[in-house]
Amino acid sequence: MTRSKTSSLNRRWATACGAAVCVLVWAMPVSRAQEAGTKAVSLDYEFFKNNVQPIFMAKREGHARCVSCHVEGTPMRLQEMSAGATTWNEEQSRKNFELVRTRVVPGNPGSSRLLVHPLANEGGGDLYHSGGKHWTSKDDPEWQTLAAWVQGRTVTQAAATGGAATAGNVRILQTNSAGDNVHIIDPVSNKVVGVIEGIEVGHGAVGSPDGRWIYVSNEAESTLDFVDVRTLRVMVKVPLSGHPNNIAISRDGRKVYVSVRSAPGGVDVVDTVARTLAKTVRTNHGIHNTYVTPDGRYAVAGSTPVGRINVIDTATDEIAWFLDVDLGIRPMAFDQNPDGSTRYIFAQLSEFNGFMVVDFAARKELRRVAFPEVPAAKQVKVGGNVSHGVAVTPDSKTLIVNSRLNNKVYKYSLPDFKMLGEVEMTGGIDPNWVTLTPDGRTAYVAMSGSNWTSAIDIASMKETARIPVGHVPKRNSTARLQ
């Protein structure tokens, strides 16, 4: 054999061996020698289950999902999911955790095969991954999530700090009550930047404090759907006790409170860590909207059929007190005292064109504020409640509130309830819900009869944009997403 042929064979043998070694190394658990010299950290199971496992199921454009190969056929073999399941159960998740932890060096993401194997070579990854290179750099949000876990991040820390979402992207979540999707709006560009598909008759939508999940109440299936922000795919469906309406999330993100409209009515408490229905707070009448107060101490649920405001202590998830009025309770909003406690509830009422003011501490109605009357020729009678949609700016100085009948959005000062301005929604009909940006500068109003969401500059009370969304948009909320 000539020297040139020998060299060629050696090169091919080296290349083949290099690839084989990479696959073999990926299959091997982390050795104690690799762990030596690395700062000892504890890997958090709950963070793994809620933030790491979904990465294995995520679909990236042009790539196969991790589970497509790693459930069978590879040494790092994840548990096979139960028939019909969209995620792993508790026992399966525990086994996945014990397996995957052998593929990392706690405290050292750069030496952990879980992170370097699917990372592009130019981004710092190793030579070869038979499943392809999923991340081009360490700046990828999925890589950052894995790194946070390896560095010892916990669910409690993520909830307390809001995760990376503290500096994340503000988004407007717009559900479409006659559609099967949820639109995600960027308030900087006033463009739709994402669409969640496949949730038929989505009612309420909220984002998790860590920016990684969107929760949507699914009327068609009576479930609370968990949507992965990275993929905008439904990963988990939690069955509820009845037909759901609007939802709210606790400040730490560990609980979602779901309004149950169907008899006997109540508020479902969904544990977002265990991903189960933890409890139903029975009210014995249908609940339309539920909110968590700004200080996080209470969940406030309004009943439309009997006109009752139910105040639930979030520490015990028991009803602390309630207030009965003569009209059904529609959307609500809250402002704060200087110490952060709740000062007023602003509640819209069935067939009242205005809003009610409730003193939270005194537990009593203070007054009702009626909107200006408009000529009958200018009224828009679309059916349902005449006033729907209310929000308070973060500084508790301004109230923004919709009138469906008048086809207007009003601005009031707080706490003196002086009307400061209005905007007529010319060209569209049915202002049906409102949410504000965190800086209190822009209101986003769902125009249910026109299939768009309007952006309103609060200082000037001028409509600045119309964002086409789905069919009959109603409930919306503001979130910070990864």
C-alpha positions in Angstrom: 0.0 0.0 0.0 1.4 3.4 -0.9 2.0 6.1 1.7 -0.7 8.4 0.1 -3.4 5.6 0.3 -2.4 4.9 3.9 -2.7 8.6 4.8 -6.1 8.8 3.2 -7.4 5.7 5.1 -6.0 7.1 8.3 -7.8 10.4 7.8 -11.1 8.6 7.1 -10.6 6.3 10.1 -9.9 9.3 12.3 -13.0 11.1 11.1 -15.2 8.1 11.6 -13.7 7.5 15.1 -14.1 11.2 15.9 -17.9 11.0 15.2 -18.2 7.7 17.0 -16.3 9.0 20.0 -18.7 12.0 20.1 -21.7 9.7 20.1 -20.1 7.5 22.8 -19.2 10.5 24.9 -22.8 11.7 24.7 -24.0 8.4 25.9 -21.6 8.3 28.9 -22.6 9.7 32.3 -20.5 12.5 33.8 -17.6 11.1 35.7 -16.5 12.2 39.2 -13.3 13.4 37.7 -15.2 15.8 35.5 -17.0 17.1 38.5 -13.8 17.7 40.5 -13.0 21.3 40.9 -16.6 22.4 40.0 -18.6 24.4 42.6 -21.1 22.0 44.2 -24.7 23.0 43.4 -27.9 21.2 43.7 -30.0 20.5 40.6 -33.6 21.5 41.2 -36.2 18.9 40.1 -39.2 21.3 39.9 -37.2 23.7 37.6 -36.2 20.7 35.5 -39.8 19.5 35.2 -41.3 22.9 34.4 -38.5 24.5 32.3 -36.1 21.9 31.0 -38.4 19.0 30.0 -40.4 21.2 27.6 -37.2 21.8 25.6 -37.1 18.1 24.8 -40.6 18.4 23.3 -40.1 21.7 21.5 -40.3 21.8 17.7 -37.7 24.0 16.0 -38.1 24.9 12.3 -36.2 22.4 10.2 -35.3 20.2 13.2 -36.7 17.0 14.6 -37.8 17.2 18.2 -35.5 15.8 20.9 -38.2 13.3 22.0 -38.4 11.9 18.4 -35.0 10.2 19.0 -34.4 10.2 22.7 -37.5 8.2 23.8 -36.1 5.2 22.1 -33.0 4.3 20.1 -30.4 6.4 21.9 -28.4 5.8 25.2 -29.9 8.9 26.7 -33.4 7.4 26.7 -36.2 9.5 28.0 -39.4 7.9 29.4 -42.1 7.1 26.9 -45.2 9.2 27.6 -48.5 7.6 28.5 -51.0 7.0 25.7 -52.7 10.2 24.7 -50.5 12.3 27.0 -48.8 15.5 25.8 -46.2 15.5 28.6 -44.7 13.2 31.2 -46.4 12.4 34.4 -44.7 12.8 37.8 -43.2 9.3 37.9 -41.8 9.6 34.4 -40.5 13.1 35.1 -38.6 11.9 38.1 -37.0 9.2 36.0 -36.1 11.7 33.3 -34.5 14.0 35.9 -32.3 11.2 37.3 -31.2 10.3 33.7 -30.6 13.8 32.4 -28.7 14.9 35.5 -25.9 12.4 34.6 -25.4 14.4 31.4 -24.4 17.6 33.1 -21.7 18.9 35.5 -23.6 20.8 38.2 -22.3 24.4 38.3 -20.5 24.2 35.0 -22.7 24.5 31.9 -19.7 24.8 29.6 -18.5 21.3 30.6 -22.0 19.7 30.4 -22.7 17.5 27.4 -26.4 18.3 27.6 -25.5 21.9 26.6 -22.4 21.5 24.4 -23.6 18.5 22.3 -26.5 20.2 20.5 -24.6 23.6 20.4 -23.1 24.7 17.1 -19.3 24.3 16.8 -18.8 28.0 16.2 -20.9 28.8 19.3 -18.7 26.6 21.5 -20.2 23.2 21.0 -18.5 19.9 20.4 -17.7 18.1 17.1 -20.9 16.2 16.3 -24.4 15.5 17.4 -26.4 12.9 15.5 -29.6 14.8 16.3 -28.2 18.0 14.8 -27.1 21.3 16.2 -30.1 23.0 17.7 -28.6 26.3 19.0 -26.2 28.6 17.1 -24.9 30.3 20.2 -25.1 30.4 24.0 -27.5 33.3 23.7 -30.3 31.1 22.6 -33.1 31.2 25.2 -33.3 27.4 25.4 -29.5 27.2 26.1 -29.9 29.8 28.7 -32.6 27.9 30.4 -30.5 24.7 30.5 -27.5 26.8 31.8 -29.7 28.3 34.6 -30.7 24.8 35.7 -27.1 23.5 35.7 -26.1 26.5 37.7 -28.6 25.6 40.4 -31.6 27.8 39.5 -34.8 26.9 41.4 -38.5 27.4 40.7 -38.7 29.6 43.8 -35.8 31.8 42.6 -37.4 32.2 39.2 -40.8 33.2 40.7 -39.2 35.6 43.1 -37.1 37.4 40.5 -39.4 37.0 37.5 -36.6 35.2 35.8 -35.1 36.8 32.7 -38.6 38.1 32.0 -37.8 41.1 34.2 -35.9 42.5 31.2 -38.0 40.5 28.8 -40.4 41.5 26.0 -43.6 43.2 26.9 -46.4 41.6 24.9 -50.2 42.0 24.6 -52.1 38.6 24.7 -55.3 38.8 22.7 -57.8 36.0 22.7 -60.4 35.6 20.1 -63.8 34.5 21.4 -65.1 33.2 18.0 -61.8 31.8 16.8 -59.3 29.1 17.5 -56.2 31.1 18.2 -54.5 33.7 20.4 -52.6 36.6 19.0 -49.4 38.0 20.6 -48.8 41.8 19.9 -45.6 43.7 20.2 -46.5 47.1 21.7 -43.4 48.7 20.3 -44.1 47.9 16.6 -47.9 47.3 17.1 -47.6 44.2 15.0 -48.6 40.6 15.7 -45.4 38.7 16.4 -46.8 35.3 17.3 -50.0 33.2 17.1 -51.0 30.3 19.3 -53.0 27.9 17.2 -55.5 25.2 18.1 -57.2 26.6 21.2 -60.9 26.8 20.1 -62.8 29.5 22.0 -59.9 30.7 24.2 -61.3 32.9 26.9 -58.6 34.3 29.2 -54.8 34.3 28.7 -52.0 35.3 31.2 -48.3 35.0 31.1 -46.2 33.4 33.9 -43.9 35.7 36.0 -40.8 34.0 34.6 -41.9 34.6 31.0 -41.8 31.0 29.9 -45.5 30.0 29.8 -48.8 31.4 28.6 -51.9 29.9 30.2 -55.2 30.0 28.3 -58.7 28.9 29.5 -60.1 26.7 26.8 -63.9 26.9 26.6 -64.2 24.2 24.0 -62.5 21.5 26.1 -63.0 22.9 29.6 -59.2 22.8 30.2 -56.5 25.2 31.2 -53.9 25.0 28.5 -50.1 25.5 29.1 -48.4 27.1 26.1 -44.6 27.0 25.8 -43.5 30.5 24.9 -40.6 29.2 22.9 -42.7 27.2 20.5 -46.2 28.6 21.1 -47.4 25.1 21.3 -49.8 23.6 23.9 -47.8 21.3 26.0 -50.2 20.5 28.8 -54.0 20.5 29.2 -55.4 20.5 32.8 -59.0 19.4 33.0 -61.2 21.8 35.0 -64.3 21.3 37.1 -66.5 23.0 34.6 -66.8 25.5 31.8 -64.1 28.2 32.2 -64.2 31.9 31.7 -61.5 34.4 32.6 -58.3 33.6 34.5 -55.7 35.3 36.8 -52.3 34.2 38.0 -50.7 34.5 41.5 -47.7 36.8 41.9 -45.3 33.8 42.3 -46.8 32.1 39.3 -47.5 28.9 41.2 -51.3 29.1 40.9 -53.8 30.1 38.2 -57.3 31.0 39.3 -59.9 30.0 36.7 -63.4 31.3 36.7 -65.9 28.5 36.4 -69.1 29.7 34.8 -71.1 26.5 34.7 -73.2 25.3 37.7 -72.5 25.0 40.6 -69.8 27.6 39.8 -66.6 28.5 41.6 -63.0 29.3 41.1 -60.6 26.5 40.1 -57.1 26.7 41.6 -54.6 25.1 39.2 -51.2 24.2 40.5 -48.8 25.2 37.7 -45.9 23.2 39.2 -47.8 19.9 39.7 -49.9 20.8 36.6 -53.1 19.6 38.3 -56.4 21.0 39.5 -55.5 21.5 43.2 -58.8 22.8 44.5 -62.2 24.3 43.6 -63.4 27.2 45.7 -67.2 26.8 45.5 -69.3 29.9 45.2 -72.6 28.2 44.2 -73.1 30.6 41.3 -71.3 31.1 38.0 -68.1 33.2 38.0 -67.3 35.3 35.0 -64.1 37.1 35.8 -61.4 36.4 38.5 -58.4 38.7 39.3 -55.5 38.8 41.7 -55.1 42.0 43.6 -51.9 44.0 43.0 -50.4 42.9 46.4 -51.2 39.3 45.6 -53.1 38.7 48.8 -56.5 38.1 47.3 -58.2 36.6 44.3 -61.4 38.5 43.5 -64.1 36.7 41.6 -67.3 38.3 40.2 -70.6 36.5 39.6 -72.8 37.8 36.8 -76.0 35.8 37.6 -76.4 37.0 41.2 -74.2 40.1 41.5 -71.7 39.0 44.1 -68.0 39.9 44.5 -66.2 37.0 46.2 -62.9 37.8 47.8 -60.6 34.8 48.2 -57.6 34.7 50.5 -54.7 33.4 48.4 -52.9 32.0 51.4 -55.7 29.6 52.2 -57.7 29.7 49.0 -60.9 30.2 51.0 -63.5 32.9 50.7 -62.6 35.7 53.1 -65.6 37.9 52.4 -68.2 38.8 49.8 -70.3 41.8 48.7 -73.7 41.5 47.2 -75.1 44.2 44.8 -78.2 44.5 42.7 -76.6 43.9 39.3 -74.3 41.2 37.8 -70.5 41.8 38.2 -68.6 42.3 34.9 -64.9 43.2 34.5 -63.0 44.7 37.5 -59.8 46.6 38.2 -58.0 47.7 41.4 -55.9 50.6 42.6 -53.5 50.7 45.6 -52.9 52.6 48.8 -49.4 54.0 49.3 -48.5 50.8 51.3 -49.5 48.6 48.4 -52.7 47.3 49.8 -55.9 47.4 47.8 -57.8 50.7 48.0 -60.8 50.4 45.5 -62.4 47.8 43.3 -63.8 49.3 40.1 -66.5 47.0 38.8 -68.6 47.2 35.8 -72.2 46.0 36.2 -74.7 44.3 33.9 -76.7 46.9 31.9 -75.1 49.9 33.8 -73.3 52.3 31.4 -70.5 53.2 33.8 -68.8 51.6 36.8 -69.1 51.0 40.5 -66.5 51.9 43.2 -66.1 49.6 46.2 -64.0 50.5 49.2 -61.9 47.3 49.7 -61.1 47.8 53.4 -64.6 48.8 54.4 -66.2 46.1 52.1 -68.9 48.4 50.8 -70.0 50.2 47.7 -69.1 53.9 47.7 -70.7 55.2 44.5 -71.5 54.6 40.9 -70.1 56.7 38.1 -72.3 56.9 34.9 -70.9 57.7 31.5 -72.1 60.8 29.6 -75.2 60.1 27.6 -74.9 60.1 23.9 -77.6 60.6 21.3 -79.6 57.5 20.4 -78.4 57.7 16.8 -74.8 57.3 18.0 -75.4 54.5 20.3 -74.2 51.0 19.3 -76.4 48.3 20.6 -74.5 45.1 20.0 -76.1 43.0 22.8 -74.6 41.9 26.1 -73.3 44.3 28.7 -73.2 48.0 27.8 -69.9 48.7 29.7 -67.1 46.2 29.4 -63.4 46.7 30.0 -61.6 48.6 32.8 -57.9 49.1 33.8 -55.9 51.2 36.2 -52.5 52.7 35.4 -49.6 51.4 37.6 -49.3 54.7 39.5 -53.0 54.4 40.6 -53.7 57.8 39.2 -55.8 57.1 36.1 -58.7 54.8 35.2 -59.3 53.7 31.6 -62.8 52.3 31.0 -64.8 51.2 27.9 -68.4 51.9 26.9 -69.8 49.5 24.3 -73.0 51.4 24.1 -71.3 54.8 23.5 -68.5 53.2 21.4 -66.0 55.2 23.4 -63.1 54.8 25.8 -62.9 57.2 28.8 -60.1 58.4 31.0 -60.8 59.3 34.7 -58.5 60.7 37.4 -58.2 58.9 40.7 -59.2 59.2 43.4 -61.5 62.1 42.5 -63.2 60.4 39.4 -63.0 63.4 37.2 -63.3 62.6 33.5 -60.1 63.7 31.8 -60.8 62.7 28.2 -62.4 60.3 25.8 -61.9 58.8 22.4 -64.6 57.7 20.0 -63.8 54.4 18.3 -64.7 55.8 14.8 -64.7 53.2 12.1 -65.0 50.3 14.5 -67.5 48.9 17.0 -67.6 47.2 20.4 -64.7 48.2 22.6 -64.9 45.1 24.8 -61.8 44.8 26.9 -58.7 46.8 27.8 -55.2 46.2 29.1 -52.3 48.6 29.6 -48.6 48.6 29.0 -46.5 48.5 32.2 -45.5 52.1 31.9 -49.1 53.2 31.8 -48.7 55.0 28.5 -50.7 52.9 26.1 -54.1 51.1 26.3 -54.9 48.2 24.1 -58.7 47.9 23.5 -60.2 44.8 21.9 -62.7 45.9 19.2 -64.9 42.8 19.2 -67.1 43.9 16.3 -64.2 44.8 14.1 -61.7 42.0 14.6 -58.8 44.3 15.6 -57.1 45.6 18.7 -56.8 49.4 19.0 -53.8 51.1 20.6 -54.6 54.3 22.4 -52.1 56.9 23.7 -53.4 57.6 27.2 -51.9 61.1 27.5 -53.6 62.4 24.3 -56.5 59.9 24.2 -55.8 59.3 20.5 -56.0 56.0 18.7 -52.6 55.3 17.3 -52.8 51.9 15.7 -55.2 49.1 14.7 -53.8 45.6 14.8 -55.8 42.9 12.9 -56.3 39.9 15.1 -58.8 37.0 15.1 -62.6 36.7 15.1 -64.4 38.6 17.8 -61.5 39.5 20.1 -62.4 40.1 23.7 -60.2 39.3 26.7 -56.6 40.6 26.7 -53.8 41.0 29.1 -50.2 42.3 29.3 -47.3 40.0 29.9 -43.5 39.9 29.8 -42.3 36.9 27.7 -38.9 35.4 27.1 
